[in-house]
Amino acid sequence: MVDPEEPRRRAAHLGPERRRPLILDAALEVFVERGYAGTTMQAVADAAGVTKPVVYASFANRDELLLALLAREEQHLVISIVAALPADPSVGSPQEHVLEGLTAFLEAVQKTPRSWQIVFGAQYGAAPVVADRVRGARAFLVEALRLTLVKSMPHATDPDANLPVLAELLASMTESCARMLVVEGSTRTPAELARTVSQVVGGGFGAV
C-alpha cells in the first residue's frame, strides 16, 4: 500500500532551486482554478504535495509567491508581444500591421492561455504590489504599440499628440480580445477578432 505521506517526504529532500519551480507550477494550477483569493499557501502546498512550511521555505508569503509566478509567466507574454510587432513598421499601413500583428499575438495567446489567465486574474482583488506588477506589463505593451505606430507613420504631423491615445485604445482592444479568448471562451478565431479591431481603428489611423 502506498504511504500517502511519501510524496511529502520526497519533496522535503529537494533543494530550494529545484523546489521553487515545482511550487510555482502548483501555484499556477491553483490560481487558474480558484483565483487570487483562493490561492493560499495551504492550497499551493496541497497541490504541490508538500507541507505548508516547505512552501514558506521557498516564498515568504503569498504575494512573493505570486510575484515570482507573474515574473515567470510574463516571459511568455513579452515574447508573444515582441514577436507580434512588425519587423519593419515603415513597410505597409498601420491597419495592416494591426491585422497581421494582432492575429499573430492572439494565436500566441491561445497557445499559453494560463499565462494570460493569471495576468487578468491578478488585476482584481490582489495586493497593490501584485497589481502594480500587472500594470507594468501593460505599460510595456502600450509603449511598444506607440513606438510601432510612430514608425508606421513617419510623415504624420506631430504624431506624439495622437499616437499615445491610439496606442492606449489599441492596447485596450488587444487586452479585451485576449480576455475573450482565455477567460470568456469566445468561439471567434484570432483572425476574426483581429479583423474587427483593425476595421475599428482604421478610421483613427487615417485621421492622424
N, C-alpha and C positions, 0 to 999 in steps of 0.2 A: 504493500500500500504506500502511495506517495505521501510524504510528510508535507502538509500544506505550508509549513514554515520554511521548507527547503529553499524556495526562491529568495526569501529574505536573507537567509544566511549566505547564499552565494553572492548576492548584491553587496553585502557588507564588506566583502573582501576586495571589491573593485576600488581602484584609486580614484581620487576626485576627478581627474581629467577624463577617465573612462566613464564615470558615473554621470557626470553632468549632461552629456548628450542623451543618455537614456532617460533621465528625468525630464529633459526638455521635450523629448518625443512624447512622453506620457502627459506632460502639461498641455501639449498641443491637442491631443486627443480629448482631454478633459474640457479644455476651453471651447473647442468646436461643439461639443455636446452640451455643455452647461453654461457657457458664457463666463463673463468676468466674475459675477457674484458666486458662481458655483465652483470656481477654480480655487479651491482651498488647498493648503499644504497637505491636509489629510487625504483629500480626494486624489491629489497627484501621487502621494505615497502609495495609495491603494492601487492606482492604475499602473504604477511602476513596479509593484510587488515588493516594496521595501517599507521600512518603518518611517514614521514622520521624522525622527531625529536624523535619519540618513538624508532626507531632503533638506533639512535645515543645515546639515554639514556642508551642502553644496551651495545653498542660497539662503541668505539671512532672513528673507521674508518673501511674501507673495509678490510684491512689486518688483523686487530684484529678480525674481524668477521670471516674471512676465517681461521685464525689460530685456533680459537675456534672450527670451524666446522671440520677442519682436525684432531684436538685432539680427538674429539668425534668419528669420523669415523675410526681413527686409532685403536681404541679399537677393532673394528670388525676385522681389518686386523691382528693385533697382535694375537688375539685369533685364527684366522684361520691358521696363520703361525705356532704357537706353537703346535696346535692340529695336524698339518700335519707331524711334526717331529716324527721320530720313538721313542718309549718309551725306547727301548734298542738298540742303534746303533750297538752294538757288535754282535747282532743276525742278520744273513742274510748279503747279499752283498750290497755294495753301490748302484749298479744298481737296485737291488730290492727295496732299500729304496727310490730311485728316483721315480720309477714306482708307488709304493704304496703311498708315501708321496705327490708326485705332483698330483696324481689323487685326493686324499682327499682335497688337497689345492684348486685345480681348481673347484672342486664341491662346496667348500665353496665360492669361487669367484662368481659362478653363483647364489648363494643364496643372496649375498649382492653386486650386480653389481654397485649400485650408490656410495658405499663407494670407490670402485676402480676407478670409473669414475672421482671423484673429485681428487684423488691422481694423476692419469695420467694427468688430465687437468691442475692441479696446477703446473706442471713442466714447462709449456710453457707460457711465457708472464707474469708470476706472478712476484711480487716484490721479491727481494732477500730473505727477511725474510721468505716468504712463501715457496719459492723454497728450502731453506735450511732445512726447516722442512720436506719436502718430501724426500730430500736426507738422512736425519737422519733415516727415517723409512726404507729406502732401505739398509742403512748400517747395521741396526739391522738384516735384512733378511740375508745379506751376512755372517755376523758373526755367526748367528745361523746355517747356512749351513756348514760353515767351521768347527765349533765345532762338528757337527754331522759326517762329513766326517772323521775327526781325530779319533773319537771313532769307526768309522766303519772299520778303517784300523790300528789297534794298532801296527801291526808289520811292517808298512811301513818304509822305510828308509828316515829319515829326512823329515817327512810329511809337515812341515811348508814351505818347499821350493816349493812345488807344489800345496798343497791343497788350499791356498788362491786364486790361479789362477783358479782352478777348481770351487771353490765356487763362484767366480765372474762370470764365464761363466754360471754356473748353475742358478745364480740369474737373469742374463740377459735373459736366455731362459724362466725361470719361469715368468718373467715380460712380455715377449713377448706373451706367451701363455695366460696370464690373459688379456692382451690388445686385443688379437684376440677374446676372448670370450665377453668382455663387451663393447669394442669400435667398433670393426670391424664386430661383429655379426657372427663369424665363426660357421659353421654348424657341425664342428668336435666336438666330445664329449670330456670331460675332460680326460677320459681314453685313447682315441686315441692320444690326444696331449701328454699326459704323456708317452705313449709308445714310441712315436717318440723321445722325449727328452732322455729317458733312453737308447735307442739304440745309439743315437749320443754320449752321454757322456760315454758309456760303455768302449770304447777304451781308453778314457782318464784315467778312473779309473784303468784300467788294467795296464797302463804304469807307475803308481805311484810307 
